[in-house]
Amino acid sequence: MVDTDHLLGHGHYAVAPFNVFGSLFAGLVATVLGLAIGRMALARRVRLAARHGRARRYGWWVR
């Protein structure tokens, strides 16, 4: 938001919305990727534990 404020303060009115929506999009993509990687890592851990007879119970989010 500080960068957007600077853009608006310097008269770059056309670029400011791209900065806002680009930042929002990048944050959402990073969140989705982080959740996907975390779920994959947990699922792998569950599979490896099951192979070694140390199965744990996790919630519905582990497939």
Rosetta silent file (secondary structure, phi, psi, omega in degrees, C-alpha in Angstrom):
SEQUENCE: MVDTDHLLGHGHYAVAPFNVFGSLFAGLVATVLGLAIGRMALARRVRLAARHGRARRYGWWVR
SCORE:     score description
SCORE:     0.000 S_00000001
   1 L     0.000  -31.738  177.945    0.000    0.000    0.000 S_00000001
   2 H   -64.708  -42.167  178.088    2.921    2.307    0.617 S_00000001
   3 H   -63.104  -40.021  178.368    4.130    1.754   -2.930 S_00000001
   4 H   -64.560  -40.301  177.304    0.647    2.466   -4.247 S_00000001
   5 H   -62.330  -40.841  177.635    0.514    5.640   -2.189 S_00000001
   6 H   -64.870  -41.679  178.133    3.853    6.723   -3.652 S_00000001
   7 H   -61.104  -45.138  179.119    2.616    5.974   -7.171 S_00000001
   8 H   -65.736  -38.642  179.852   -0.518    8.035   -6.600 S_00000001
   9 H   -65.730  -27.308 -179.996    1.493   10.825   -4.992 S_00000001
  10 L   -96.773    7.218  174.297    3.748   11.027   -8.041 S_00000001
  11 L    85.025   15.651  179.128    0.815   11.092  -10.457 S_00000001
  12 L   -92.806   68.984 -173.357    1.027    7.523  -11.803 S_00000001
  13 L   -71.660  -26.374 -179.195   -2.724    6.963  -11.669 S_00000001
  14 L   -79.344  -27.550 -176.339   -2.792    4.290  -14.364 S_00000001
  15 L   -86.718  -27.931 -175.290   -0.132    2.101  -12.723 S_00000001
  16 H   -57.541  -45.527  178.602   -1.479    2.213   -9.144 S_00000001
  17 H   -63.024  -34.933  177.432   -4.415   -0.201   -9.709 S_00000001
  18 H   -64.504  -36.289  177.964   -2.061   -2.708  -11.352 S_00000001
  19 H   -65.217  -43.994 -179.390    0.144   -2.523   -8.280 S_00000001
  20 H   -64.157  -52.549 -176.108   -2.800   -3.179   -5.947 S_00000001
  21 H   -71.788  -31.353  175.621   -4.272   -6.058   -7.945 S_00000001
  22 H   -66.022  -41.168  177.565   -0.869   -7.511   -8.776 S_00000001
  23 H   -65.653  -41.560  178.329    0.052   -7.617   -5.098 S_00000001
  24 H   -62.598  -46.299 -179.837   -3.284   -9.196   -4.238 S_00000001
  25 H   -62.436  -44.905  179.901   -2.895  -11.816   -6.976 S_00000001
  26 H   -62.599  -39.499  177.816    0.680  -12.638   -5.948 S_00000001
  27 H   -65.176  -41.183  178.279   -0.402  -13.057   -2.316 S_00000001
  28 H   -66.270  -41.433  178.093   -3.241  -15.390   -3.265 S_00000001
  29 H   -63.090  -43.239  179.170   -0.967  -17.480   -5.497 S_00000001
  30 H   -63.228  -38.191  178.707    1.628  -17.739   -2.721 S_00000001
  31 H   -65.550  -46.867 -179.890   -1.066  -18.831   -0.256 S_00000001
  32 H   -63.043  -43.883  178.669   -2.454  -21.510   -2.566 S_00000001
  33 H   -64.104  -40.923  178.347    1.023  -22.830   -3.353 S_00000001
  34 H   -62.875  -42.924  177.806    1.964  -22.891    0.327 S_00000001
  35 H   -64.695  -42.114 -179.623   -1.160  -24.827    1.248 S_00000001
  36 H   -64.335  -44.980  179.713   -0.625  -27.301   -1.596 S_00000001
  37 H   -65.242  -40.736  178.004    3.016  -27.903   -0.692 S_00000001
  38 H   -63.791  -41.447  178.068    2.145  -28.309    2.982 S_00000001
  39 H   -66.014  -40.486  178.770   -0.594  -30.821    2.207 S_00000001
  40 H   -64.495  -40.909  179.714    1.705  -32.793   -0.082 S_00000001
  41 H   -65.261  -40.948  179.497    4.434  -32.880    2.562 S_00000001
  42 H   -68.519  -40.161  178.094    2.005  -34.050    5.227 S_00000001
  43 H   -63.213  -39.616  177.961    0.515  -36.704    2.941 S_00000001
  44 H   -64.132  -40.979  179.174    4.029  -37.975    2.167 S_00000001
  45 H   -62.960  -39.681  179.190    4.810  -38.117    5.860 S_00000001
  46 H   -65.827  -43.868  179.267    1.633  -40.117    6.493 S_00000001
  47 H   -62.284  -43.616  179.839    2.455  -42.549    3.678 S_00000001
  48 H   -65.442  -39.178  178.670    6.003  -43.074    4.946 S_00000001
  49 H   -65.998  -37.170  179.532    4.787  -43.590    8.510 S_00000001
  50 H   -66.699  -36.153  178.569    2.232  -46.154    7.302 S_00000001
  51 H   -64.121  -32.778 -177.150    4.971  -48.082    5.494 S_00000001
  52 L   -96.948    9.680  176.943    6.971  -48.321    8.706 S_00000001
  53 L    74.783   21.560  179.372    3.961  -49.236   10.842 S_00000001
  54 L  -118.419   47.786 -175.741    3.749  -45.902   12.632 S_00000001
  55 L   -66.846  136.774  174.942    0.482  -44.651   11.171 S_00000001
  56 L  -114.419  160.457  176.688   -1.049  -41.587   12.765 S_00000001
  57 L   -98.397  127.005  176.106   -4.535  -40.243   12.389 S_00000001
  58 L  -119.290  174.184 -177.596   -4.860  -36.912   10.646 S_00000001
  59 L   -78.775 -172.523 -176.821   -7.855  -34.886    9.597 S_00000001
  60 L   -65.769  -18.698 -174.195   -9.795  -34.812    6.336 S_00000001
  61 L   -74.982  -11.060  178.677   -7.269  -32.486    4.698 S_00000001
  62 L   -96.888  123.231 -179.514   -4.755  -35.311    4.171 S_00000001
  63 L  -110.543    0.000    0.000   -5.527  -37.375    1.096 S_00000001
